[in-house]
Amino acid sequence: MTPGLALAVVLSSSLPLPCRAEPPPTDPALDAARLVTDSLVEATTGRYGVRGLDMVHGSSFVLSEGGFFDCGHFPLLPVACAVSCRTAPPFSMLRFPPDSLVLKAWQGDSSACEALMLMMGKDTVRGWLHREALLATSLSEDTGSGLPYVSAVWDCAMMLRSMGRDLPASGVPFPGAPGLEQFVRDQAPPARSFLGCMSRLPGGCRAALAVELPEGRHLGLAVLVDSMESDSLVTERLGLLLGSITAEASRADRMP
């Protein structure tokens, strides 16, 4: 072996091997939600978009049968944008929408959603979407407010994550999960915190729910559903999906 080659062998053997990044841990409640989602989609007609997200570690699952959904006046985008823009220059607004309007929109009031979007303006909302890399969401070009908007389930989950991240610094009172408590009230311990919103439409729904769990766990689920056989079936399926996260968390809490 020549001296040059021998030196190259010695140097190469002494170089540290690249470390392979470990995948983020998967929360057992997220696994439970994925299994429930798989079984419901197999057993039910309709068009689903579901994303479960570990908001701390970033692990997730996605099941989407159609990609994009018309979100109408689903309050997730208007309110998440408004909350984040209060805390994040250069998007923070000198004339921020009043808390009362933000909370009314979160309750599902379509007029409040319109007013909120008009007050922020399309340029502000588009700037926020770009900053958050929500590339699957687009505003209507035919209305001054930008509503209705089109989005995908992966973007909706990230909107909820952004809102949860920025809510404490925004000064907006914690808005809870209006319309969704019925699906989780009996399955989760009463000390848990829920953040979410819902919009119903014939044969479908738009919903997003974040759940704060023990030991710093924080999970979210976005559900977009169309073309179901009946509204009662939508309610039943939504309850099973949203309840899957909190039910598993409750079982884990009760284990010795």
N, C-alpha and C positions, 0 to 999 in steps of 0.2 A: 504493500500500500504506500502510495506516495505521501510525503509529509503534508502537502496541501489537503489531500483527501482525508487523511487521518484527523487533521484539525477540524475539517468540516463535520466529520462524524461526531467528534467530541462535543463541538458546539451545539449541533442539532440535538444530541442526547441530553444536553443540559438545559435546553429551553423548556419552560413550563408548557404543559399541554393546555389548550384552550378549555375553559370550563363550560360545560353545557348547562344552560339555565334550567333550573327545575320548574316544571309547570306549577302554576298557582294551585294551592289546595282547593278541593271542592267541598263546599259545605254540604253535610248530609241532607239538609232541608232543600237545597237546590237540586240534589239528586232525586229527591222525592217528587219535586215539582216536574222534573223532566220525565219521570216515569208516568206520572198522571197525564201529562200533556200527550205523550206518545199514545197512551191507551185511549184517550178521548178522541184524538184525531182519527184513529183507526176505526172507532165505533160510531162516529157521528158524521152526518153530512154537513157541509158548510165549508167556509173558507177561513182558515185560522192563520194568525201570525202571533207567535208567543216567544218572548225572550225572558229567561231568568238570568239574573245578574247578581254576583257577589260584589257589592259596592265597595268592599274593602280590598279584596285581593284581585278582582277583575275577571275571575273565571265566570263562564256563562254557557248557556245553551240557547240555540235558536231553532225554532221550527216555523217556517213561513211557506205558505202554499201559493202566495200570489205577489209577494214583494211589497207593493205600494197600496195604501189604503187612503180613501178620502176621509179625512178626520173632521170635516165640517167645523163646528165650534167646540170641539174637544178642548177643554181649558188648559191642557198640559203645556202646549207651546206658549200661549200668551202669558201665563203666570210664571212659568219657569224662566222665560226671557226677562220678564219684569223684575223678578227677584234677583237674578244674576246681574242685570244691568245696574242695579242700585249699588253693587259692591265692586264692579270691575271697570275701572277706567281703561280705555277712553269711552266705554259704552255707558258709564254712569251718567244719568240725566239730571240736569239742573232742576227740572220740573218733573219729579217722579210721580207716577200715578198714586193717588192716596191708598192707604192700606185698605180702606173700606171697599174700594173698587176691585183691588186684587183679590180680596177674600170673597167678594160676591161672584167674581168670575170663577174662582175655584169651586164654588158651589154649583157651577154649571149654568149660570145665567148667561144666555147667548148675547144679550144686549151689553152686558158688562164685558164680555170677551171682545166684542166689536169695539167698544169704547177704549179698552185697554190697548188694543192693537193700533187704533188711530192715534192715541196719545203718544205711543212710542214711535210710530212711523215705520214704514217698510224697510227703510235703509238701516235703521237700528236693529230691527229683527234679523234682517239678512246678515248684517255684520256679526251679530251674536251667533247665528247658525254657522257662519264661516269659522269663527273663533273656536267653537266647540266641535268643529269637524262633523257637523250633522248634515252630511252631503245628500242624504236621501229625502230631505224635507224641502218642499217648495211652496211658496205663497201663491195665491190666486193673482193673476194679472188683471182680472176684470173688476176687482173691487178695491176701494180705497184702503180698506183695513188689511187686505191680504187673506182674509177668510172667505171661503173655506181653504184649508191647507191640505196638502198631501204629504204623507210621511210613511215610514216603515217601522216595523216593530223594534229594530235595533236602535234607531234614532230615538224612539219614544222612551226606551229604557235609559238611554244616556241623558235625555232631558230631565228625567226624574232624578237621576244621580247628580246632575249639575245643580238642580234646585235644592236638593238636600244638602249639598256641600255649601251653598251660598246663603241658605236661609238664616242661620244663626247671626251672620254679620249684617244681614239686610235690614234688620229691625222690624220686618213684617211678622206679625203674630203667627205662631204655629197654626196652620190651617186644618190639620187633621186629614181625615179621609172621608169626606161626605159621600154618602151613598154606598160606601164599601164596608162600613163597620159590621153590617149584618152578616157578611161572609166570614168574618174572622173573630167576632165577639165571643163566640162560644168555644173557640178552639185555642186561643192564645191566652196566656196569663194576663190579668188585668193591668199589670205594670208596663206592658209593652207599648211602644210608640208606633203609630201608623201615619204615613203620609201618602195620600193618593187622591185620585179623582176618577170620575167615570162619566161617560156620555152614552146614552142609550139611543138606538135607532131600530126601526122595524127589522126583526130578524138578526140583530147584531148588536155590538157594543164596542166601545173604546174604553179601556181601563188601564190604570197604572197604579201600583201599590208598592211602597217601600216599608219594610218592617225592621225595627231595631230590636235585636235579640241580645241575650246575655253574652258576656265575654267579648264585647266589642264586635259582635256579628251584625251585619247590616245587609239585608237581601232585598232585591227588587224583582218585580214581575210586571211586564207589559203584555197586555192581551188585546189584540185587534181581531174581531170576528165579524163575518158577513154571511148572509145567505143561510141562516139556520132555519129549521122547520117552524119554530114558534118562539115567541118571546119568553115563555116559561122555560123552554129548553135552554135558551141563552142564560137565564138566571141560574139554572141548575148547573150548567157547565162552568160558568164563571165562578160560582161558589166552590166547586171542586178544585179548580185551578188555583184560586187565591188561597183557599183553605189549606192546600197541600203544603205550603211553606210553613205556616204557623202551626199546623197540626204536628208536623215532624219536630218542630222546635219545642213544642210543649211536651212531647214524648221524651225528648232528650233531657229536658229540665227535670222530669219526674224520675229519671233513672238514678239509682243510688251511686 
